[in-house]
């Protein structure tokens, strides 16, 4: 099973934001975030996919997600380039 780690970006009231998560289906997960049924912190904003990586296991994806959530410099660079 392929797992993906992704970074979403959104700009709106309160400035630009990023969100990091993992999934097995990128298209479905992005649609869920934009429909307001994703994570609570993503509701009420329009999100675009800024970055994604593929992994062979859930454990690898979750580990990489943990690291990306703490890498604010990388996330800021992604959101400024969008």
Helices and strands as residue ranges (DSSP letters): E 3-12, E 15-23, H 26-35, G 40-42, E 48-55, H 58-70, H 72-81
